[in-house]
Amino acid sequence: MKKFVATITLLLNIGWAFTQSPVIIKEQFQWESSPDLISLGKEQLERWGFRGGVSSSEHPGLLFFVKRFPVEGYGQLRVEVLEARYEPFEMSTSGEDAFLGESLQFETRVERERNAYFGKVAFAPIIRRGGRYERLQEVVLRITLQPKEEVSFRDPDDTNESVLKDGDIYKIAVSSNGMYKLTYNFLKNELGMDVDNIDPRQIKLYGNGGGLLPFYAGAERIDDLKENPIRIVGEEDGSFDSGDYLLFYGEGPDKWVYNSSEQEFILQKNIYDSHNYYFLKASSGNGARVVQATAPGSATYTTTSFDDYARLEEEKVNLLYEWEKGQGSGQSWYGDHFKVARQYSYNSAFSFPNLQTNELSRLRASMALRARIASKFFVDVAGTTAESSNASSVSSIGGSEDNTRPYASRAVLKDTILLNNVNVSLTVRYPYPQGAGDESEGWLDYVQLNVRRALRMEGSQMAFRDQRTLGYPTAAFQLEGAGQGLTIWDITDPLSPALTPAEQNGQQLSFRANTNVLREFIAFYPSEELLSAEAVGKIPNQNIHAIDNVDLVILYHRDFQQEALRLAQHRAEYDGLTVEIVEIEQVYNEFASGKSDPAAIRDFARMLYQRTERFRYLVLFGDGSFDARNIYGLGGNFIPTYQKESYNPVEAYPTDDFYALLNSEDENDALDGNLNIAVGRLPAKTPEEA
């Protein structure tokens, strides 16, 4: 259960213009005659119980009264205490005292189940007044629903036709951001596309970009696949000749995001897939092509430099798998191990051509540390030593309570430094916090730099952006070192790039842009060698967006197709259910642009849940693993699991509840809310087990 506060205002979706009649709750509390003892590692808490009390992981020393009742729509709930009778009692002081106040602390919310709405109120029936504890004997509450204007996060009218349902579909993989060139040879001989008999003007590219899917069920997202504008050099004659090629901007699996409060760019790592994917399709009608943007007539700011960033990060260790008492869990992965070796040097870890050495760079790093006392790590770079925050102590090292306490703690380093070389070397140190030979150890998460570079062309392609243009309506960009044929695309929206008109004067290329938002551009030479995609190949047509009026969906890995068919037939014959079987790659293709991502399964289930009242059951046919990218080579990740992240082995676990939370309203907690469907898993690793 979440943190409870006295007055909660929930901005929830609602389409009603009225307030329903108040709900009256009357409750008498039947308390136990003595408290229970609750063990938390070495600690023991006294907890007073009452009939119907609900426990809370956040407040283990308290039980909560929880009431759920129907309401007429979304809104906020207002709770009034009409009557309350308390009695004093003896209760041991604990960490819960900070939570208890002189009045009841209410949490309220409205939950949706298909087209029905339910209010929920929760509170601990204990107060602390005048230095003593009092508990409720009986209470009368009046709860009023106050409607709020509806805010739609997602169009409820999902398409029932995927772009993959017809035509010849070819899937390609990319591993990083940048300009990609698909040549005649690649398309024909590696991808297997019959380009000799295709009008190149009818070639289309589909994909939804990089990064993780939103974990929040109500977040805005693309339904199916979005067509991305491309350029095909030589398509004007209607023939794809040997010298022709296709250009597109592609995003890799990870995503850099600008943090305006920190004024730096942060990498969001994809923990489920090492690639991003796009789909090529040739069908009737011309495909979307990159068109020229309209430039403003003048500029209010001129820039000759830009923000760049890079990150040193190796993902090879899962702490709860390396630990002899663990089995692997959570979402975090780490690199070098600091135990016998207490420092590692990373020579030329970063390279920033045309680095502006007079500008401060932002250094950020993170480690997981395990020590009996609070400890920190250090980064030596450019003659400067930066130190991290203290990581909390881990008191259970080697003790019997290891499996109930956090295995490690995080330490974060943030600093600004002056770099003196375009090639940046650094050393990360984790000294013994209690002297040589103590039991401490650490694992490097990442080291990240944000720097300023002169706006000068390097290589065959270069992406750039400048946060200093924010606050100005328009800006002029002056790019030096520009050769003939240099092209600039505006990739602020990576799914809809636009050609940026520019003027060349010698080796300077100048252009103007509206900067009401943070703009990103990429400069490249189309005729030179660019990035090349990996060919996945031709895939069968599919259209799981068309599924409707189904009771049960069996989601299976291709290794278990026959077993899934047998189960579907059994449920149809013996239970009278309408059953659909769906191969997991089809879900990835239509709901995650081809990437492996648990949120794709959740979004697929949510589409069915919103579409048909009949959909009640989801079966996952195949085992899952904490190691989604098979870093350890263990295999067994047939249908992914959602991993709860924690350093505490008790609180880090896999859960399939994520796939049943289809109306979650908490943007910060993917596991918040009620289960809307029943989800089960057959954790088979082989057809024989299935």
C-alpha positions in Angstrom: 0.0 0.0 0.0 1.2 3.5 -0.8 2.0 6.4 1.5 -1.1 7.8 3.1 -1.7 11.5 3.5 -4.5 13.4 5.1 -6.0 15.0 2.0 -5.5 13.5 -1.4 -6.5 15.3 -4.6 -6.6 12.9 -7.5 -6.8 14.5 -11.0 -8.6 11.7 -12.7 -10.5 11.3 -15.9 -14.3 11.9 -15.8 -17.1 12.7 -18.2 -19.9 13.4 -15.7 -21.3 16.9 -14.9 -22.9 15.9 -11.7 -22.0 14.7 -8.2 -23.4 11.5 -6.9 -25.1 11.1 -3.6 -22.6 10.8 -0.7 -21.6 7.3 0.4 -21.9 6.7 4.2 -19.5 4.2 5.8 -20.2 3.0 9.3 -17.7 0.7 10.9 -17.1 -0.8 14.3 -13.6 -2.1 15.1 -13.0 -5.4 16.8 -9.5 -5.2 18.2 -7.3 -8.2 19.2 -6.6 -8.6 22.9 -2.8 -8.4 22.4 -0.5 -7.3 19.6 1.2 -9.6 17.2 5.0 -9.7 16.9 6.2 -8.9 13.3 9.8 -9.9 12.5 11.8 -7.6 10.2 15.3 -9.2 10.1 16.7 -8.6 13.5 13.9 -6.2 14.5 10.6 -7.2 15.9 7.6 -4.9 15.8 4.4 -5.0 17.8 1.4 -4.7 15.6 -2.2 -4.4 16.9 -4.7 -6.2 14.8 -8.4 -5.9 14.1 -10.9 -7.9 12.1 -10.5 -7.2 8.4 -7.2 -5.3 8.8 -5.0 -5.1 5.7 -1.2 -5.1 6.0 1.1 -2.6 4.2 4.7 -3.2 3.1 5.4 0.5 3.6 4.0 0.6 7.1 4.6 -3.0 8.5 3.8 -1.9 12.0 0.2 -0.9 11.2 -2.9 -2.5 9.8 -5.2 -0.5 7.6 -9.0 -0.3 7.1 -9.8 -0.5 3.4 -13.3 0.0 1.9 -14.2 -0.2 -1.8 -17.6 0.9 -3.2 -19.2 1.7 -6.6 -19.2 5.3 -7.8 -20.6 6.9 -10.9 -17.4 8.0 -12.6 -13.9 9.3 -12.3 -13.1 12.1 -9.9 -11.7 12.9 -6.5 -13.1 11.6 -3.3 -13.7 13.9 -0.3 -13.8 12.2 3.1 -15.6 13.8 6.1 -15.5 12.2 9.6 -19.1 12.6 10.9 -18.6 10.6 14.1 -15.6 9.0 15.7 -15.2 7.2 19.1 -11.6 6.4 20.3 -10.2 4.7 23.3 -6.6 5.1 24.7 -4.4 2.0 24.6 -0.8 1.0 25.1 1.4 0.7 22.0 5.2 0.6 21.7 6.9 3.5 20.0 8.2 2.7 16.6 9.1 4.3 13.2 5.4 4.4 12.5 5.0 7.3 15.0 6.1 9.8 12.3 3.2 8.6 10.1 0.5 8.8 12.8 -1.1 12.2 13.4 -3.7 13.7 15.7 -6.4 12.8 13.1 -6.9 10.0 10.7 -4.8 9.9 7.6 -6.8 9.0 4.5 -5.8 7.8 1.1 -8.6 8.0 -1.5 -8.7 7.0 -5.1 -11.1 6.0 -7.9 -10.4 2.9 -9.9 -11.9 1.7 -13.2 -12.9 -1.8 -14.2 -14.0 -1.6 -17.9 -17.0 0.7 -17.8 -17.5 0.6 -14.0 -15.9 2.8 -11.4 -15.1 2.2 -7.8 -14.0 4.4 -5.0 -11.5 3.3 -2.4 -10.7 4.8 1.0 -8.0 3.5 3.3 -6.6 4.6 6.7 -4.9 3.3 9.8 -7.5 3.5 12.7 -4.9 4.8 15.2 -4.0 8.3 16.1 -1.4 9.8 18.4 -2.6 12.7 20.5 -1.1 14.4 23.4 1.8 11.9 23.6 -0.5 8.9 23.8 -2.0 6.4 21.4 -5.8 6.1 20.7 -7.6 3.6 18.5 -10.9 3.8 16.8 -13.9 2.0 18.3 -16.3 3.1 15.7 -16.5 5.7 12.9 -19.0 7.2 10.5 -17.6 8.6 7.3 -19.3 10.6 4.5 -17.6 10.3 1.1 -18.4 12.5 -1.7 -17.4 12.1 -5.3 -16.3 15.4 -7.0 -16.2 14.8 -10.8 -13.3 16.1 -12.9 -13.2 16.9 -16.5 -12.0 14.0 -18.6 -8.5 14.0 -19.9 -8.0 11.3 -22.5 -4.5 9.7 -22.5 -5.2 7.4 -25.3 -7.7 7.2 -28.1 -10.1 4.4 -27.1 -10.8 3.6 -30.8 -7.7 1.5 -31.5 -7.2 0.5 -35.1 -8.3 -3.0 -36.1 -6.0 -3.1 -39.1 -2.2 -3.3 -38.6 0.0 -2.0 -41.5 1.5 -5.5 -41.4 -1.7 -7.2 -42.5 -0.9 -7.2 -46.2 2.0 -6.7 -48.6 5.5 -7.9 -48.5 7.0 -7.0 -45.1 10.7 -6.9 -44.3 12.2 -6.4 -40.9 15.5 -4.7 -40.2 17.4 -4.1 -36.9 19.4 -1.0 -35.8 21.7 -0.7 -32.8 22.4 3.1 -32.5 21.0 6.5 -33.4 22.0 7.9 -36.8 21.6 8.1 -40.5 21.2 4.7 -42.2 21.9 3.9 -45.8 20.2 0.8 -47.4 21.9 0.0 -50.7 20.6 -2.0 -53.6 22.9 -4.8 -52.6 21.6 -4.8 -49.0 18.0 -4.8 -50.0 18.3 -7.5 -52.6 20.9 -9.9 -51.4 20.8 -9.5 -47.6 17.2 -8.6 -46.9 15.7 -10.6 -49.8 13.6 -7.8 -51.2 12.8 -8.1 -54.9 13.8 -4.5 -55.6 14.2 -5.2 -59.4 10.4 -5.5 -59.6 9.4 -2.8 -57.2 8.7 0.9 -57.9 10.9 2.5 -55.3 8.4 5.3 -54.9 6.1 2.8 -53.2 8.5 1.7 -50.6 7.5 2.7 -47.1 9.3 2.6 -43.7 7.4 1.9 -40.5 8.7 2.2 -36.9 8.0 3.8 -33.6 11.5 4.9 -32.6 13.8 3.8 -29.8 13.6 3.6 -26.0 11.4 1.6 -23.6 7.7 1.6 -23.9 5.9 3.6 -21.2 5.3 1.5 -18.1 2.3 3.7 -17.2 -0.7 2.1 -18.8 -2.5 5.4 -19.4 0.5 7.1 -21.2 0.1 8.3 -24.7 1.6 6.0 -27.3 1.5 5.1 -31.0 -1.2 2.6 -32.0 0.3 0.0 -34.3 3.2 1.4 -36.4 3.9 4.9 -37.7 5.2 5.5 -41.2 8.5 7.4 -41.1 9.5 9.8 -44.0 12.6 8.6 -45.9 14.6 9.6 -49.0 15.4 7.3 -51.8 18.1 8.6 -54.1 17.4 7.7 -57.7 13.7 6.8 -57.3 12.5 9.4 -59.8 12.6 7.0 -62.7 10.4 4.4 -61.0 13.3 1.9 -60.9 15.5 0.8 -58.1 18.9 0.6 -59.8 22.2 -0.7 -58.5 23.4 2.8 -57.6 20.3 3.9 -55.9 19.9 3.8 -52.1 17.5 4.5 -49.3 18.2 7.0 -46.5 16.5 7.1 -43.1 17.1 8.4 -39.6 17.0 5.5 -37.1 16.9 5.3 -33.4 18.7 2.6 -31.4 17.2 0.8 -28.4 18.4 3.4 -25.8 17.2 7.0 -25.6 18.8 10.2 -24.5 16.4 12.5 -22.7 16.9 16.2 -21.8 16.5 16.9 -18.1 15.6 20.6 -17.9 16.0 20.8 -14.1 19.5 19.3 -14.3 20.3 21.0 -17.6 21.8 17.9 -19.0 21.0 14.9 -21.1 20.4 11.5 -19.4 20.6 8.1 -21.0 17.6 5.8 -20.5 18.9 2.3 -21.0 16.8 -0.4 -22.7 17.0 -3.4 -20.4 15.0 -5.7 -22.7 16.5 -5.5 -26.2 19.9 -4.6 -27.7 18.3 -3.5 -31.0 15.5 -1.4 -32.3 13.5 -2.4 -35.4 11.9 -1.0 -38.5 9.7 -2.5 -41.2 9.9 -1.9 -45.0 6.8 -2.5 -47.1 6.2 -2.0 -50.8 2.5 -1.5 -51.5 0.2 0.6 -53.7 0.5 4.4 -53.2 3.6 6.4 -52.7 5.5 6.3 -49.4 6.2 9.3 -47.1 9.2 11.2 -48.1 11.3 13.8 -46.2 10.1 17.3 -47.1 11.8 20.7 -46.5 11.0 22.6 -43.4 10.1 26.2 -43.4 12.8 28.4 -42.0 12.1 31.6 -40.0 13.0 34.9 -41.7 15.4 36.0 -39.0 17.1 34.8 -35.8 17.2 36.2 -32.3 20.2 34.1 -31.2 23.2 32.7 -33.0 25.1 29.6 -31.9 28.4 28.2 -32.9 28.6 25.4 -30.4 26.5 22.5 -29.2 25.8 20.0 -26.4 27.3 16.6 -26.7 27.2 13.6 -24.4 28.5 10.1 -24.0 28.3 7.3 -21.5 30.6 4.5 -20.3 28.4 1.6 -19.3 29.0 -2.1 -19.4 26.1 -4.4 -18.4 27.5 -7.7 -17.4 26.5 -8.3 -13.7 23.2 -8.7 -12.0 23.9 -8.3 -8.3 21.2 -10.7 -7.0 22.4 -13.4 -9.4 26.1 -13.0 -8.5 25.2 -13.3 -4.8 25.4 -16.9 -3.7 22.0 -16.6 -1.9 20.2 -15.0 -4.8 18.7 -16.2 -8.1 18.8 -13.0 -10.2 16.2 -10.3 -10.2 15.6 -6.6 -10.7 16.2 -4.3 -13.5 19.7 -3.0 -12.9 23.0 -4.3 -14.4 26.5 -3.4 -13.6 30.1 -3.5 -15.0 33.5 -3.8 -13.3 33.7 -5.3 -9.8 35.7 -3.4 -7.2 36.8 -5.9 -4.6 40.3 -7.3 -5.1 41.0 -4.4 -7.5 39.9 -1.2 -5.9 40.4 1.0 -9.0 40.0 0.8 -12.7 41.4 3.1 -15.4 39.5 3.7 -18.6 41.9 5.2 -21.2 40.3 7.2 -23.9 36.9 6.3 -22.5 35.4 9.3 -24.4 36.3 11.3 -27.5 34.9 14.7 -28.1 36.3 16.3 -31.2 36.5 20.1 -31.1 35.9 20.1 -27.3 35.5 23.5 -25.8 38.0 23.2 -22.9 37.0 26.6 -21.5 33.4 25.3 -20.9 32.4 23.3 -17.8 31.5 19.7 -18.4 28.9 17.8 -16.3 30.2 14.6 -14.9 27.7 12.0 -13.5 28.5 8.5 -12.3 26.9 5.8 -10.2 28.0 2.7 -8.3 26.4 0.0 -6.2 28.4 -0.3 -2.9 28.3 -2.9 -0.2 30.0 -2.0 3.1 29.3 -2.2 6.8 29.6 1.6 7.0 28.6 4.4 4.7 31.1 4.7 1.9 31.8 6.6 -1.3 33.7 6.3 -4.6 35.9 8.7 -6.5 36.5 9.6 -10.2 39.9 11.1 -11.2 39.7 12.9 -14.5 41.6 15.8 -16.1 43.6 16.4 -12.9 40.5 16.7 -10.8 39.1 14.3 -8.2 35.3 14.1 -7.9 33.6 12.3 -5.0 30.2 10.7 -4.8 27.5 10.9 -2.2 27.7 8.4 0.6 26.0 5.0 0.0 24.1 3.7 3.1 25.7 1.0 5.1 24.8 -2.6 4.6 24.7 -4.0 8.1 23.9 -7.6 7.2 27.1 -8.6 5.4 27.7 -12.3 6.1 24.8 -12.5 8.6 21.7 -14.7 8.7 19.5 -11.7 7.7 21.3 -11.2 4.4 18.2 -12.3 2.5 15.9 -9.8 4.2 18.1 -6.7 3.9 19.3 -4.6 1.0 22.3 -6.3 -0.6 23.9 -3.0 -1.6 23.3 0.7 -1.7 23.6 3.2 -4.5 26.1 6.1 -4.5 25.7 8.9 -7.1 28.4 11.4 -8.2 27.5 14.7 -9.8 30.1 17.4 -10.5 31.2 20.0 -13.0 34.8 19.9 -14.3 37.0 21.4 -17.0 38.3 18.9 -19.5 41.6 19.5 -21.1 41.8 16.9 -23.9 39.4 15.8 -26.6 40.3 12.2 -25.6 39.1 11.7 -22.0 40.7 9.1 -19.8 39.6 8.6 -16.2 40.1 6.4 -13.2 37.3 5.2 -10.9 38.4 4.4 -7.3 36.6 2.7 -4.4 39.0 2.8 -1.4 38.4 0.4 1.5 36.1 2.3 3.8 37.3 0.5 6.9 40.9 -0.2 5.9 42.6 -2.7 3.7 41.0 -6.2 3.7 37.5 -5.2 4.9 34.5 -7.0 3.3 33.4 -4.0 1.2 32.9 -4.3 -2.6 31.4 -2.2 -5.3 30.1 -2.4 -8.9 30.3 0.4 -11.5 27.0 1.3 -13.0 28.1 4.1 -15.4 30.1 7.2 -16.0 28.5 9.9 -18.1 29.7 13.3 -19.5 27.8 16.2 -20.9 30.2 18.6 -22.8 30.2 21.6 -25.1 31.8 21.2 -28.6 32.4 23.7 -31.3 29.9 23.4 -34.1 32.3 21.9 -36.7 31.6 19.0 -38.9 33.3 15.7 -38.0 33.0 12.5 -40.0 30.3 11.5 -42.4 27.5 12.3 -40.0 27.1 14.4 -36.8 24.1 15.0 -34.6 23.9 18.2 -32.6 21.6 20.2 -30.4 22.0 23.4 -28.2 20.1 23.8 -25.0 21.2 27.5 -24.9 18.7 28.2 -27.7 15.9 27.6 -25.4 14.2 30.8 -24.4 14.8 32.3 -27.8 12.0 32.1 -30.4 14.4 31.6 -33.3 18.1 30.7 -33.6 20.8 30.7 -36.3 23.2 27.8 -36.4 26.6 28.3 -38.0 28.3 24.9 -38.9 32.0 25.1 -39.8 34.0 22.6 -41.8 31.1 21.8 -44.2 32.0 20.2 -47.5 30.0 20.1 -50.6 26.8 18.0 -50.5 26.4 18.3 -46.7 22.8 17.8 -45.8 20.9 18.7 -42.6 17.8 17.0 -41.3 15.8 18.3 -38.4 15.3 15.2 -36.2 13.6 16.9 -33.2 10.7 14.4 -34.0 12.8 11.4 -34.9 9.7 9.8 -36.5 9.1 12.7 -38.8 12.5 14.2 -39.9 12.5 17.3 -42.2 15.1 18.7 -44.6 16.5 21.9 -43.2 17.3 24.6 -45.8 20.8 26.0 -45.4 23.1 28.5 -47.0 26.8 27.6 -47.7 29.5 30.2 -47.7 32.9 28.5 -48.2 33.1 25.9 -45.5 30.4 27.4 -43.3 26.8 26.2 -43.5 24.2 28.4 -41.9 20.6 27.8 -41.2 17.8 29.2 -39.0 15.2 27.3 -37.0 12.3 28.0 -34.6 13.6 27.1 -31.2 10.4 27.2 -29.1 11.4 23.6 -28.3 14.8 22.0 -28.0 15.8 21.2 -31.6 18.0 18.4 -32.7 19.7 18.1 -36.1 21.9 15.7 -37.9 24.4 16.7 -40.6 25.5 14.1 -43.1 27.0 13.4 -46.5 24.4 11.2 -48.4 27.0 9.9 -50.8 29.5 8.7 -48.1 29.4 5.6 -46.0 26.8 5.8 -43.3 25.3 3.3 -40.8 24.0 0.1 -42.2 21.1 -1.9 -40.7 21.0 -5.6 -39.9 18.7 -7.7 -42.1 16.2 -9.7 -40.1 14.3 -10.8 -43.2 10.8 -11.1 -44.6 8.1 -11.8 -42.0 4.6 -13.2 -42.5 1.6 -10.9 -42.6 -0.1 -10.5 -39.3 -3.0 -8.5 -37.8 -3.6 -9.1 -34.1 -5.2 -5.7 -33.9 -8.2 -7.4 -35.5 -8.9 -9.7 -32.5 -12.2 -9.1 -30.9 -14.9 -11.0 -28.9 -12.4 -13.3 -27.2 -12.5 -14.8 -23.7 -9.0 -16.2 -23.5 -5.7 -15.3 -25.2 -2.8 -17.7 -25.1 0.4 -15.9 -25.8 3.1 -18.4 -26.8 6.7 -18.6 -27.9 7.2 -20.2 -31.3 8.9 -23.2 -29.7 5.6 -24.1 -28.1 3.1 -23.6 -30.9 1.7 -27.1 -31.0 1.3 -27.2 -27.2 -0.5 -23.9 -27.3 -2.8 -25.2 -29.9 -3.6 -28.2 -27.8 -4.4 -26.0 -24.8 -6.6 -23.7 -26.8 -8.6 -26.6 -28.2 -9.0 -28.1 -24.7 -10.3 -24.8 -23.2 -12.6 -24.3 -26.1 -14.1 -27.8 -25.9 -14.3 -28.2 -22.1 -14.9 -24.7 -20.9 -16.7 -23.3 -23.9 -14.3 -20.4 -24.2 -13.5 -18.4 -27.3 -9.7 -18.7 -27.6 -7.1 -17.0 -29.6 -3.4 -18.0 -29.7 -0.9 -15.3 -30.5 2.9 -15.7 -31.1 4.9 -13.3 -28.9 6.8 -11.8 -31.9 3.5 -10.7 -33.3 2.9 -8.7 -30.1 6.3 -7.1 -30.3 5.9 -6.2 -34.0 2.5 -4.4 -33.6 2.9 -3.0 -30.1 6.6 -2.4 -29.7 7.9 -1.8 -33.2 9.5 -5.2 -33.1 11.4 -4.8 -29.7 11.1 -7.2 -26.8 9.3 -5.2 -24.1 6.9 -6.4 -21.4 4.8 -3.3 -21.8 3.9 -4.5 -25.3 2.1 -7.5 -23.8 0.3 -5.2 -21.3 -0.7 -2.8 -24.1 -2.0 -5.7 -26.2 -4.1 -7.0 -23.3 -5.3 -3.4 -22.6 -6.5 -3.1 -26.2 -8.6 -6.2 -25.8 -9.8 -5.3 -22.4 -11.1 -1.9 -23.7 -12.6 -3.5 -26.8 -14.6 -6.4 -25.5 -16.3 -7.2 -22.2 -15.6 -10.9 -22.8 -11.8 -10.7 -22.5 -11.0 -12.1 -19.0 -8.0 -14.5 -19.3 -4.4 -14.3 -20.5 -2.1 -17.3 -20.5 1.7 -16.8 -21.0 3.1 -20.0 -22.5 6.8 -20.2 -21.8 9.3 -19.4 -19.1 10.7 -16.0 -18.4 14.0 -14.7 -17.0 15.5 -11.8 -15.2 18.1 -11.8 -18.0 16.0 -10.5 -20.9 19.1 -9.9 -23.1 20.7 -13.2 -22.3 23.8 -11.6 -20.9 24.7 -14.7 -18.9 23.8 -17.0 -21.7 21.2 -18.8 -19.6 18.4 -18.7 -22.1 14.9 -19.4 -21.0 13.4 -16.0 -21.7 10.5 -17.2 -23.9 7.9 -14.8 -22.5 9.4 -11.8 -20.6 8.7 -11.0 -17.0 8.3 -7.7 -15.4 11.0 -7.4 -12.7 10.4 -5.4 -9.5 13.6 -3.4 -8.9 15.2 -3.3 -5.5 18.6 -4.1 -3.8 16.5 -6.0 -1.3 16.2 -9.6 -2.4 12.7 -9.8 -0.7 11.4 -6.8 -2.7 13.1 -7.7 -6.0 11.0 -10.3 -7.8 9.3 -11.1 -11.1 5.6 -10.6 -11.5 3.0 -11.2 -14.2 0.6 -8.9 -12.3 2.0 -6.1 -14.5 0.1 -7.6 -17.5 -3.2 -7.4 -15.6 -2.9 -3.8 -14.4 -4.8 -2.3 -17.3 -6.2 0.9 -15.7 -3.2 1.9 -13.5 -3.4 5.6 -12.5 0.0 6.0 -10.9 2.6 7.2 -13.4 5.4 6.4 -11.0 4.4 2.8 -10.0 3.9 0.3 -12.7 2.4 -2.2 -10.2 -0.2 0.1 -8.7 -3.9 -0.6 -8.9 -6.3 -3.6 -9.2 -5.9 -6.6 -11.4 -8.4 -6.3 -14.3 -8.0 -9.7 -15.8 -6.7 -13.1 -14.7 -3.1 -13.9 -15.8 -1.4 -17.3 -15.6 1.9 -18.7 -16.9 3.1 -22.1 -18.0 6.8 -21.7 -17.3 7.9 -24.3 -19.8 11.5 -24.4 -21.1 11.1 -27.2 -23.5 8.2 -28.7 -25.6 8.4 -31.8 -23.3 7.8 -29.6 -20.2 4.9 -27.9 -22.0 
